[in-house]
Amino acid sequence: MLLGHAVMTQLITFVLRPTMSYRALELDVPAAALGVLAASFAFAPLVLALPVGQLTDRVGERRVALAGAACVTAAALVFTVLGGGLAGLLCGSVLLGVGHLGCVVGQQALVANTSGKGGYDTAFGHYTFAASLGQSLGPLLILLFGGNQEIPHTGRIFAACVGAAAVLVALSFALPDSRRTGPTARETPRGGFGDLVRLPGLVRALTASCVVLAAVDITLAYLPALGAERGMASGTVGLLLTVRGLASMASRLFLGRLTARLGRRRLLTVSTFAAGVAMALLPLDLPLPALVLVMTAAGLGLGVGQPLTMSWLAEATPPGLRGRAMALRLVGNRTGQIVIPSAAGALAAGLGVAGVLYATAAALGYAALSARTLPVDATPVADT
């Protein structure tokens, strides 16, 4: 049920967000307003993540995930009924951001609280694989409703997402509650964010997480620009992005085995460094087969960072604080997604696309060095 919930959450989100942009284009919304519309999705999670994490620890993951699914449903309804104007699109985008936040924090806390010690890497690997699957399947819905047109049938897509969101609500009711069923069922929340900040290696783990996630965003944004500079067909660029996504899914599916063989700290260090090397090779004038290999290496490396930092944080955090821990990680990720791509955009103005990719490679190298100093085995802080 949890993996199905993760697939549906990402599927709906990755359908509604591009469809929202298509509807804005239909309405001749100015380019500046498009940026505000896109940012409205991320702004709410950045502000509300910590309170939602605290709420998750107090009332349980299922209730928070259910509230998130209800907000996703409300967002789909707002897009369907009020999506004929910019105000309606903004309202729907904010609701979608809040709903996505509730679902994701509830899911991640549930994985952390129901997985046994030693099983976090496999559990979070499978969880992030399911999320990636939903992100890959979501855009296919656009193809079903006029994907061969310049602008698809946005109204039909919004209506279909209402039905999909109803399925998400039903799955939310079927989710377990770790307070009753998990290994920590009798634990009560103790401590707060101050205890989390004092975890050994926390800042380094969050740094690796946000840099890896920002590198994924930069790849999605700047690989098409690099392709345009090189005269690549858009289909070739799409192939390379697909290769990266499939490689990331593969690394997540077998994460438990990889961690057992290499160890968590070594795997995080090697994978992040490999992604940095691949990013540094991208600007070179390579033939297509070589680019496919480079994107495969980038995908394998970038796919490991997120689930590994989740599992490390889950193991390091005492029971009763894991919802807050996942929310704190989400805040770091969202901050990185805002700051790093913005800095990359400023860099691109002076050094071009190649400069952005080289800078991203350097950031991944720094994150790999930081990962080398993480504790070999996470040690929970004492309950206070």
C-alpha positions in Angstrom: 0.0 0.0 0.0 2.8 2.4 0.8 4.6 1.8 -2.5 1.3 2.2 -4.4 0.7 5.5 -2.4 4.1 6.7 -3.4 3.6 5.9 -7.1 0.2 7.6 -7.2 1.5 10.7 -5.4 4.3 11.3 -7.8 2.2 10.3 -10.9 -0.5 12.9 -10.1 2.1 15.6 -9.2 4.1 15.0 -12.4 0.9 15.2 -14.5 -0.6 18.3 -12.8 2.5 20.4 -12.8 3.2 20.4 -16.6 -0.5 20.5 -17.3 -0.8 23.6 -15.1 1.9 25.2 -17.3 0.1 24.2 -20.5 -3.1 25.8 -19.2 -1.2 29.0 -18.4 0.1 29.1 -21.9 -3.5 28.7 -23.1 -4.3 31.7 -21.1 -1.4 33.7 -22.5 0.1 34.2 -19.0 3.3 36.3 -19.1 6.7 34.5 -18.7 7.3 36.2 -15.4 4.0 34.9 -14.0 5.0 31.4 -15.2 8.0 31.6 -12.9 5.8 32.6 -9.9 3.4 29.8 -10.8 6.2 27.3 -10.7 7.6 28.7 -7.5 4.3 28.6 -5.7 4.4 24.8 -5.6 7.8 24.8 -3.7 7.1 27.7 -1.5 4.4 26.1 0.7 6.6 23.0 1.5 9.5 25.2 2.4 7.4 27.1 4.9 5.3 24.2 6.3 7.7 21.2 6.2 8.9 21.5 9.8 5.4 21.9 11.3 4.1 19.0 9.2 7.0 16.8 10.4 6.2 17.6 14.0 2.5 16.9 13.3 3.4 13.5 11.8 5.3 12.5 15.0 2.3 13.5 17.1 -0.8 12.1 15.2 0.8 9.4 13.0 1.8 9.0 9.4 -1.6 7.8 8.1 -3.5 10.9 9.2 -0.9 13.2 7.7 -0.8 11.3 4.4 -4.6 11.3 4.3 -4.7 15.0 4.8 -2.1 15.4 2.0 -4.2 13.2 -0.3 -7.2 15.4 0.4 -5.2 18.5 -0.5 -4.1 16.9 -3.7 -7.7 16.1 -4.5 -8.7 19.6 -3.7 -5.9 20.9 -6.0 -7.2 18.8 -8.9 -10.7 20.1 -8.3 -9.5 23.7 -8.2 -7.6 23.2 -11.5 -10.7 21.7 -13.1 -13.3 24.3 -11.8 -11.2 27.5 -11.4 -8.3 26.8 -13.7 -9.6 29.3 -16.2 -7.6 32.1 -14.6 -4.2 32.8 -13.1 -5.6 33.1 -9.5 -7.2 29.6 -9.8 -3.9 28.1 -11.1 -2.0 29.7 -8.2 -4.4 28.4 -5.7 -4.3 24.9 -7.2 -0.5 25.0 -7.3 -0.2 25.9 -3.6 -2.7 23.2 -2.6 -0.8 20.7 -4.7 2.5 21.7 -3.0 0.9 21.3 0.5 -0.7 17.9 -0.5 2.5 16.6 -1.9 4.3 17.6 1.2 1.9 15.8 3.5 2.0 12.6 1.4 5.8 12.6 1.1 6.6 13.3 4.8 4.0 10.7 5.9 5.4 8.1 3.5 9.0 8.7 4.5 8.3 8.7 8.2 6.3 5.4 7.7 9.2 3.8 6.0 11.6 4.9 8.8 9.3 3.8 11.6 8.3 0.4 10.2 11.6 -0.8 8.8 13.8 -2.9 11.1 17.3 -1.9 12.0 19.6 -3.0 9.1 16.8 -2.9 6.6 16.6 0.9 6.0 18.7 0.9 2.8 16.6 -1.7 1.1 13.3 -0.1 2.3 14.2 3.4 1.2 15.7 2.1 -2.1 12.4 0.4 -2.9 10.5 3.5 -1.8 12.4 5.9 -3.9 12.2 3.4 -6.8 8.4 3.6 -6.5 8.5 7.4 -6.5 10.7 7.4 -9.6 8.3 5.0 -11.3 5.4 7.4 -10.6 7.4 10.4 -11.9 8.1 8.4 -15.1 4.5 7.3 -15.6 2.9 10.6 -14.9 3.8 12.4 -18.1 2.4 9.5 -20.1 -1.0 10.6 -19.1 -0.4 13.8 -21.1 0.2 11.7 -24.2 -3.2 10.1 -23.8 -4.9 13.5 -24.0 -3.5 15.1 -27.1 0.2 14.6 -26.6 0.7 14.9 -30.3 -0.6 18.5 -30.2 1.3 21.6 -29.2 -1.0 22.0 -26.1 -2.9 18.9 -24.9 -6.5 18.8 -23.6 -5.8 20.3 -20.2 -9.4 20.2 -19.0 -9.6 16.4 -19.6 -6.3 15.9 -17.9 -7.4 17.9 -14.8 -10.6 15.9 -14.6 -8.7 12.6 -14.9 -6.5 13.7 -12.1 -9.5 14.1 -9.9 -10.3 10.4 -10.3 -6.6 9.5 -9.7 -6.6 11.6 -6.5 -9.7 9.7 -5.3 -7.6 6.5 -5.6 -4.8 8.2 -3.6 -7.3 9.0 -0.8 -8.5 5.4 -0.8 -4.9 4.2 -0.5 -4.3 6.6 2.3 -7.0 4.9 4.4 -5.3 1.6 3.8 -1.9 2.7 5.0 -0.7 1.3 8.3 0.1 3.4 11.4 3.5 2.8 12.9 2.2 3.9 16.4 0.1 0.7 16.4 1.9 -1.7 14.1 5.6 -0.7 13.9 8.6 -1.6 16.0 8.3 1.7 17.7 4.6 1.4 18.4 4.9 2.2 22.1 7.4 5.0 21.7 6.2 8.6 22.3 7.7 11.6 20.7 10.5 13.1 22.7 13.0 15.9 22.0 12.8 18.3 19.1 14.7 19.8 16.2 17.5 20.8 18.5 18.2 17.1 19.1 18.3 16.5 15.4 20.7 19.3 14.6 23.2 17.9 17.1 23.3 14.5 15.3 26.9 13.8 14.3 27.2 14.3 10.5 23.7 15.7 10.0 24.8 18.8 8.2 27.1 16.8 5.9 24.3 14.3 5.1 21.9 17.1 4.3 24.5 18.8 2.1 25.0 15.7 0.1 21.2 15.2 -0.2 20.5 18.7 -1.4 23.5 18.9 -3.8 22.5 15.6 -5.5 18.9 16.7 -5.9 19.9 20.1 -7.3 22.2 18.3 -9.7 19.2 16.3 -11.0 17.3 19.5 -11.5 20.2 21.2 -13.3 20.6 18.1 -15.6 16.9 18.3 -16.5 17.1 22.1 -17.2 20.5 22.4 -18.9 20.9 19.2 -20.9 18.3 20.4 -23.5 20.3 23.7 -23.7 23.5 21.8 -24.2 21.8 19.7 -26.9 20.6 22.9 -28.6 24.2 24.3 -28.6 25.5 21.0 -30.2 22.6 20.7 -32.7 21.2 17.5 -31.1 17.7 16.4 -31.9 15.2 16.8 -29.1 14.6 13.1 -29.3 18.3 12.4 -28.6 18.2 14.7 -25.5 15.0 12.9 -24.4 16.8 9.5 -24.8 19.7 10.7 -22.6 17.3 11.9 -19.9 15.5 8.6 -20.0 18.8 6.7 -19.7 19.6 8.8 -16.6 16.2 8.1 -15.1 16.3 4.4 -15.7 19.8 4.1 -14.3 18.7 5.9 -11.1 15.8 3.5 -10.8 18.1 0.5 -11.1 20.5 1.8 -8.5 17.6 2.3 -6.1 16.1 -1.1 -6.7 19.4 -2.8 -5.7 20.4 -0.3 -3.0 20.3 -2.9 -0.2 22.7 -5.2 -1.9 25.0 -2.4 -2.9 25.1 -1.1 0.7 25.8 -4.6 2.1 28.7 -5.0 -0.3 30.3 -1.5 0.0 29.0 0.0 3.2 26.8 3.1 3.3 29.5 5.8 3.7 31.7 4.4 0.9 28.8 3.9 -1.4 27.5 7.5 -0.9 31.1 8.8 -1.4 31.8 6.8 -4.5 28.4 7.3 -6.1 28.4 11.1 -5.6 32.0 11.4 -6.9 31.1 9.3 -9.9 28.1 11.6 -10.7 30.4 14.6 -10.4 32.9 13.0 -12.9 30.0 12.2 -15.3 28.8 15.8 -15.0 32.2 17.1 -15.8 32.4 14.9 -19.0 29.0 16.1 -20.3 30.3 19.4 -21.9 32.9 17.5 -23.9 32.3 16.9 -27.5 31.5 13.1 -27.1 29.8 10.8 -29.6 26.3 9.5 -28.7 27.4 6.1 -27.4 29.9 7.8 -25.0 27.2 10.2 -23.9 24.9 7.3 -23.1 27.6 5.8 -20.9 28.1 9.1 -19.2 24.4 9.6 -18.5 24.2 6.0 -17.2 27.0 6.7 -14.7 25.3 10.0 -13.8 22.0 8.3 -13.2 23.5 5.5 -11.1 25.4 8.0 -9.0 22.5 10.5 -8.6 20.0 7.8 -7.8 21.9 6.6 -4.7 22.2 9.9 -2.8 18.5 10.4 -1.8 17.6 7.0 -0.4 21.0 6.6 1.3 20.7 9.9 3.2 17.1 9.0 4.1 18.2 5.6 5.5 21.1 7.2 7.4 18.9 9.8 8.9 16.2 7.2 9.9 18.8 5.1 11.6 20.4 8.0 13.4 17.1 9.5 14.6 15.5 8.2 17.8 11.9 6.9 17.6 9.3 9.7 17.8 11.4 12.2 15.9 11.6 10.6 12.5 8.8 12.7 11.0 10.6 15.8 12.0 13.9 14.3 10.6 12.4 13.7 7.2 10.8 17.2 7.2 14.2 18.7 8.1 15.8 16.9 5.2 13.0 18.1 2.9 13.7 21.7 4.0 17.3 21.3 3.1 16.5 19.8 -0.3 14.0 22.6 -1.2 16.5 25.2 -0.1 19.1 23.6 -2.3 16.7 23.4 -5.2 16.1 27.1 -5.0 19.6 28.4 -4.2 21.8 26.2 -6.4 19.8 26.4 -9.7 19.5 30.2 -9.2 23.3 30.4 -8.8 23.6 28.2 -11.8 21.5 30.6 -13.9 23.7 33.5 -12.9 26.7 31.5 -13.8 25.3 30.5 -17.2 25.0 34.2 -18.1 28.8 34.5 -17.9 30.2 31.1 -18.6 27.4 29.4 -20.6 25.9 25.9 -20.1 29.4 24.2 -19.9 30.2 26.5 -16.9 27.0 25.4 -15.1 27.8 21.7 -15.6 31.4 22.1 -14.4 30.2 24.0 -11.3 27.7 21.3 -10.6 30.5 18.7 -10.9 32.6 20.7 -8.4 29.6 20.8 -6.0 29.1 17.0 -6.3 32.9 16.6 -5.6 32.6 18.7 -2.5 29.5 16.7 -1.4 31.5 13.4 -1.9 34.3 14.7 0.3 31.8 15.7 2.9 30.3 12.2 2.8 33.7 10.7 3.6 33.5 12.1 7.1 30.0 10.7 7.9 29.9 8.2 10.8 30.3 4.7 9.6 27.4 3.6 11.6 24.7 6.1 12.6 24.3 6.4 16.4 21.0 7.6 17.7 21.1 10.5 20.1 19.9 9.9 23.6 16.2 10.5 24.4 15.8 13.8 26.2 
